[in-house]
Amino acid sequence: MIDEYKKESRFFIQEILKRPFVRIPSSLEHEFHTYQKDQIFKFLLQVNILAQCTYAAYSVADYFILPDVGSLAVWLKLSYTALISLVTVLIYKFSRSVQLFDLILPLSIIGASAIWFYLLNLSHSPDRPIYLYASLVFVVLANLCVQIRFMPAVIISFLISAVIYTGVYFVVDRNWHQMLLFSLIYNPVFMFSLYISWTSTQKSKMLFLHSKLDEINCQALNIIAHPDALTGLHNRRQFTQLAEQEIQSAQKFAHPICLLMFDIDEFKKINDCYGHDIGDLVLQQIAETSSNILRANDVLARFGGEEFIMLLPRAHLEQTQQIAERLRKAIANSHLKIDDGTTLQYTISIGIAEFSVQNPDLNSVIKRADEALYQAKKNGRNQTRGFQPFKP
């Protein structure tokens, strides 16, 4: 079973994803930025360079549409795009900050829009209105590729809009009617661009959180998929997870359920006298014998060291005692042949505990079975002992 920390993390992420507005908690911000760097860093580089090339290409149109400032437009735009492209490449190579890289294009558009309207104000071309409304592309482009943070994108969008409105104000010679007409066209585009930015940042956060959930679930599956290496039985975590499921079922349908714990008597002497390799063979043989005793729904696991645990759904205490005795006798009658010709025999002691309908807590039942196992050891080993509450 996943440890408590990962269970809490999974629940926490699931609760965040249920909210209408997804926010990355501070504890996951570093992982989020690392994830985004892996996912979009090269993409942002390509988009930034492509956007600068597109802006530079407008200088060719400037040469024909704004002939009186065409040469200046070519010089200014090519110089600006070259500078921004250089800064972009340097940040990509040396800074590697995805938060900064995410805002390079919107920030560069502030300067690009200022140059745009500076040239329009210098020009006396009758075709200036064409470029006036073409400026809508700036705010859309600024928000098109934002992936990390929405609020900085909003602030930059308002700065771009301030530059655009100032430029329009002077291009239309302070004509408020023209300003109103421009606003009726610009504002819906502005709101749409912010919506693009909002949905992009929300989507990137959700993709990251889903990837974290997948990572946690994958770890859980790995735990389930890898049994105890020596015996091939369930490991302790697998047992706990499967046992919890059986307990819930038993509680729902009011079925009896019992648990037994057993370990090898004087296992240390076996290891000391015959070596750990022989001790491992004993563990494997006990695992095989125990598996043959299992019923269809029983859950058997190696609990640790020489200790084993078995959950018996739909078994009352008397039935569990019968199964435990059958297991004890089967192991007592088994033996292991060693290379030197000697035969090694071994026994187990078993502790039994029954789940309470009122309090079907797994850890409590394990503790009671362990106490019963201790009593079986104390009373001479090679025996089965049910849990008996201490009576003063």
C-alpha positions in Angstrom: 0.0 0.0 0.0 1.1 3.5 -0.6 2.6 5.1 2.4 0.6 7.8 4.3 2.5 10.7 2.8 1.6 9.5 -0.8 -2.0 8.8 0.2 -2.3 12.4 1.5 -0.6 13.7 -1.6 -3.0 11.9 -3.9 -6.0 13.0 -2.0 -4.7 16.6 -1.9 -4.2 16.6 -5.7 -7.6 15.1 -6.4 -9.2 17.8 -4.3 -7.3 20.6 -6.2 -8.5 19.1 -9.5 -12.1 19.3 -8.4 -11.9 23.0 -8.0 -13.1 25.3 -10.8 -9.8 27.2 -10.7 -6.7 25.1 -10.4 -3.7 26.5 -8.5 -0.4 24.8 -8.0 0.3 24.6 -4.2 3.6 26.1 -3.1 4.9 22.6 -2.1 4.7 21.5 -5.8 5.8 24.7 -7.5 9.4 23.6 -8.0 8.2 20.3 -9.5 5.7 22.1 -11.7 8.4 24.4 -13.1 10.7 21.5 -13.7 7.9 19.6 -15.5 7.1 22.6 -17.6 10.7 23.1 -18.5 10.9 19.5 -19.8 7.6 19.9 -21.7 7.7 23.3 -23.3 11.1 24.9 -23.0 12.2 24.1 -26.6 8.7 24.9 -27.9 8.9 28.4 -26.3 12.2 29.0 -27.9 10.9 28.1 -31.4 7.7 30.2 -30.9 9.7 33.2 -29.8 12.1 33.0 -32.7 9.3 32.5 -35.2 7.3 35.4 -33.7 10.4 37.7 -34.1 10.9 36.6 -37.7 7.2 37.3 -38.4 7.5 40.8 -36.9 10.7 41.4 -38.9 8.8 40.3 -42.1 6.4 43.2 -41.6 9.2 45.5 -42.4 8.8 44.5 -46.0 5.2 45.5 -45.9 6.2 48.7 -44.2 8.4 49.5 -47.2 5.4 49.6 -49.5 2.5 50.6 -47.2 4.5 53.3 -45.3 7.0 54.3 -48.0 7.9 57.6 -46.3 9.2 55.7 -43.2 10.0 52.4 -45.0 13.7 52.5 -44.6 13.5 53.5 -40.9 10.9 50.7 -40.3 13.2 48.1 -41.8 16.2 49.3 -39.7 14.2 49.6 -36.5 12.3 46.3 -36.8 15.2 44.2 -37.9 17.4 45.7 -35.1 14.7 45.1 -32.5 14.0 41.5 -33.6 17.7 40.7 -33.7 18.2 42.0 -30.2 15.2 40.1 -28.8 16.2 36.9 -30.6 19.7 37.2 -29.1 18.3 37.8 -25.6 16.0 34.8 -26.1 18.8 32.5 -27.1 21.0 33.7 -24.2 18.2 33.1 -21.6 17.5 29.7 -23.2 21.2 28.7 -23.0 22.2 30.2 -19.6 19.2 31.0 -17.5 16.9 28.1 -18.1 14.2 29.8 -16.1 10.9 28.6 -17.5 9.0 31.4 -15.6 11.0 34.1 -17.3 11.0 32.3 -20.7 7.3 32.1 -20.6 7.0 35.9 -20.6 9.7 36.8 -23.1 7.3 37.0 -26.0 4.7 39.1 -24.2 7.4 41.4 -22.8 9.0 41.8 -26.2 5.6 42.8 -27.7 5.4 45.9 -25.5 8.5 47.2 -27.3 7.3 45.9 -30.7 3.9 47.6 -30.4 5.7 50.9 -29.3 7.9 50.8 -32.5 4.8 49.9 -34.6 2.9 53.0 -33.5 6.0 55.2 -33.5 6.3 54.5 -37.2 2.6 55.0 -37.8 2.8 58.4 -36.2 5.8 59.4 -38.3 4.1 58.3 -41.5 1.7 60.3 -43.6 0.6 57.4 -45.7 -3.1 57.2 -46.4 -2.9 53.4 -45.7 -2.2 53.9 -42.1 -5.7 52.6 -40.9 -4.7 49.2 -42.3 -1.9 49.0 -39.8 -4.0 50.5 -37.1 -6.4 47.5 -36.9 -3.6 45.1 -37.6 -2.2 45.9 -34.2 -4.9 43.6 -32.7 -2.6 40.8 -33.4 -0.1 42.0 -30.7 -2.3 41.3 -27.7 -3.4 37.9 -29.2 0.2 36.9 -29.9 1.2 37.9 -26.4 -1.2 35.5 -24.8 -1.1 32.7 -27.3 1.8 30.8 -25.8 1.7 31.7 -22.1 1.7 28.4 -20.1 2.9 29.1 -16.6 1.5 32.2 -14.9 -1.7 33.9 -15.8 -1.5 37.1 -13.7 1.8 38.4 -15.1 0.3 37.8 -18.6 -2.7 39.9 -17.6 -0.5 42.8 -16.4 1.6 42.6 -19.6 -1.5 42.5 -21.7 -2.8 45.7 -20.1 0.6 47.4 -20.7 0.5 46.4 -24.4 -3.1 47.7 -24.5 -1.9 51.0 -22.9 0.8 51.3 -25.7 -1.8 50.5 -28.4 -4.4 52.9 -27.1 -1.8 55.7 -26.8 -0.6 55.0 -30.3 -4.2 54.9 -31.7 -5.0 58.2 -29.9 -2.3 60.0 -31.8 -2.7 58.2 -35.1 -6.4 59.3 -35.3 -5.5 62.8 -34.2 -7.3 62.6 -30.9 -10.6 61.7 -32.6 -12.7 60.2 -29.9 -15.2 58.8 -32.3 -12.4 56.8 -34.0 -11.2 55.8 -30.6 -14.6 54.4 -29.7 -14.8 52.5 -33.0 -11.4 51.0 -32.4 -12.4 50.1 -28.8 -15.5 48.2 -30.0 -13.2 46.1 -32.2 -10.2 45.8 -29.9 -11.8 45.0 -26.5 -13.5 41.7 -27.5 -10.2 40.6 -29.0 -8.4 41.7 -25.8 -10.8 39.6 -23.7 -10.5 36.6 -26.0 -6.7 36.8 -25.8 -6.9 36.7 -22.0 -9.2 33.7 -22.2 -6.6 32.0 -24.3 -4.0 32.7 -21.7 -6.2 31.6 -18.9 -7.2 28.3 -20.5 -3.6 27.5 -21.4 -2.3 28.1 -17.9 -5.1 26.1 -16.4 -4.5 23.2 -18.8 -0.8 23.1 -18.1 -1.5 23.0 -14.4 -4.1 20.2 -14.8 -1.7 18.2 -17.0 1.0 18.5 -14.4 -1.3 17.5 -11.5 -2.6 14.5 -13.5 1.0 13.5 -14.2 1.7 13.6 -10.4 -1.4 11.4 -9.9 -0.2 9.0 -12.5 3.2 8.9 -10.9 1.8 8.1 -7.4 -0.6 5.4 -8.9 2.3 3.9 -10.9 4.3 3.6 -7.7 1.4 1.9 -6.1 1.1 -0.5 -9.0 4.8 -1.2 -8.8 4.5 -2.1 -5.1 1.6 -4.5 -6.0 3.4 -5.9 -9.0 6.6 -6.9 -7.0 6.0 -9.6 -4.4 8.5 -10.8 -1.8 11.6 -11.7 -3.8 12.6 -14.7 -1.8 9.3 -16.6 -1.3 7.2 -15.2 -4.1 4.4 -14.4 -1.6 2.8 -11.0 -1.2 5.0 -8.5 0.6 3.8 -6.6 3.7 2.4 -3.6 1.8 0.5 -5.8 -0.7 -1.0 -7.8 2.2 -2.1 -4.6 4.0 -3.9 -3.3 0.9 -5.6 -6.6 0.1 -6.5 -7.1 3.7 -8.1 -3.7 3.9 -10.3 -4.6 0.9 -11.3 -7.9 2.5 -12.1 -6.1 5.8 -14.4 -3.6 4.1 -16.2 -6.4 2.3 -16.6 -8.4 5.6 -17.9 -5.3 7.4 -20.4 -4.6 4.6 -21.8 -8.1 4.4 -21.3 -9.1 8.1 -18.9 -11.9 7.3 -16.5 -13.3 9.9 -12.9 -12.8 9.3 -9.8 -14.0 11.2 -6.0 -13.5 11.0 -3.1 -15.7 12.0 0.6 -15.0 12.3 3.3 -17.6 12.4 7.0 -17.8 12.4 9.7 -20.4 12.4 10.7 -21.8 15.8 14.4 -21.1 16.6 15.1 -19.9 13.1 18.3 -18.1 14.3 19.8 -21.5 15.3 19.0 -22.8 11.8 20.9 -19.9 10.2 23.8 -20.2 12.7 24.2 -24.0 12.3 23.5 -24.4 8.6 24.0 -21.0 7.1 21.7 -18.4 5.7 21.3 -20.2 2.3 19.7 -23.1 4.1 17.6 -20.6 6.1 16.3 -19.2 2.8 15.4 -22.7 1.6 13.4 -23.2 4.8 11.5 -20.0 4.2 10.8 -21.0 0.6 9.6 -24.4 1.6 7.3 -23.0 4.3 5.9 -20.5 1.8 5.1 -23.4 -0.6 3.5 -25.5 2.1 1.5 -22.6 3.4 0.3 -21.8 -0.1 -1.0 -25.3 -0.5 -3.1 -24.9 2.6 -4.7 -21.7 1.4 -8.4 -21.5 0.5 -9.4 -19.4 -2.6 -9.9 -16.1 -0.9 -7.2 -16.3 1.8 -4.3 -13.8 1.7 -0.9 -15.0 2.6 2.2 -12.8 2.9 5.7 -12.8 4.3 5.5 -10.2 7.0 9.2 -9.8 7.6 12.2 -12.0 8.4 10.9 -15.5 9.3 7.4 -14.2 10.1 4.3 -14.9 7.9 0.8 -13.6 8.1 -2.5 -15.0 6.7 -5.9 -13.4 6.5 -8.9 -15.7 6.4 -12.1 -14.1 5.1 -15.4 -15.8 5.9 -13.8 -17.9 8.6 -14.9 -17.9 12.2 -12.5 -18.6 15.0 -13.1 -22.3 15.3 -12.6 -22.8 11.5 -9.4 -20.7 11.6 -8.0 -22.8 14.5 -8.6 -25.9 12.4 -6.8 -24.4 9.4 -4.0 -23.2 11.6 -3.5 -26.7 13.1 -3.5 -28.3 9.6 -0.8 -25.8 8.6 1.2 -26.4 11.7 1.2 -30.2 11.3 2.0 -30.0 7.6 5.1 -27.9 8.3 6.1 -30.1 11.3 5.9 -33.2 9.0 8.0 -31.6 6.2 11.7 -31.7 6.1 14.6 -30.3 4.0 17.4 -32.5 2.7 20.8 -30.9 3.0 23.8 -31.6 0.7 25.7 -33.4 3.4 22.9 -36.0 3.7 21.3 -34.7 6.9 17.6 -34.0 7.1 16.5 -30.7 8.6 13.1 -30.6 10.3 11.5 -27.4 11.7 8.3 -26.2 13.3 6.3 -23.1 13.5 4.3 -21.4 16.2 0.9 -19.7 15.3 -1.1 -16.9 16.9 -4.7 -16.3 16.0 -7.0 -13.3 16.4 -10.5 -12.6 15.3 -11.7 -9.3 13.9 -14.3 -7.4 15.9 -17.4 -6.3 14.1 -17.5 -3.1 16.1 -13.8 -2.3 15.5 -12.4 -4.1 12.5 -9.0 -2.4 12.7 -6.2 -4.3 10.9 -3.4 -3.1 13.1 -5.2 -3.9 16.3 -5.9 -7.5 15.1 -2.3 -7.9 14.0 -1.2 -6.8 17.4 -3.5 -9.3 19.1 -2.3 -12.2 16.8 1.3 -11.2 17.6 0.5 -11.4 21.3 -1.0 -14.9 20.8 2.1 -15.9 18.8 4.2 -14.7 21.7 2.2 -16.9 24.1 2.6 -19.9 21.8 6.4 -19.4 21.8 6.4 -18.9 25.6 4.4 -22.1 26.2 6.9 -24.4 24.3 6.6 -23.6 20.6 5.2 -25.8 17.8 1.6 -25.0 18.8 -1.4 -22.8 17.9 -2.6 -20.2 20.3 -5.7 -18.0 20.1 -5.7 -14.5 21.5 -6.9 -14.3 25.0 -7.4 -10.9 26.6 -5.3 -10.3 29.7 -7.3 -10.8 32.9 -5.9 -9.4 36.2 
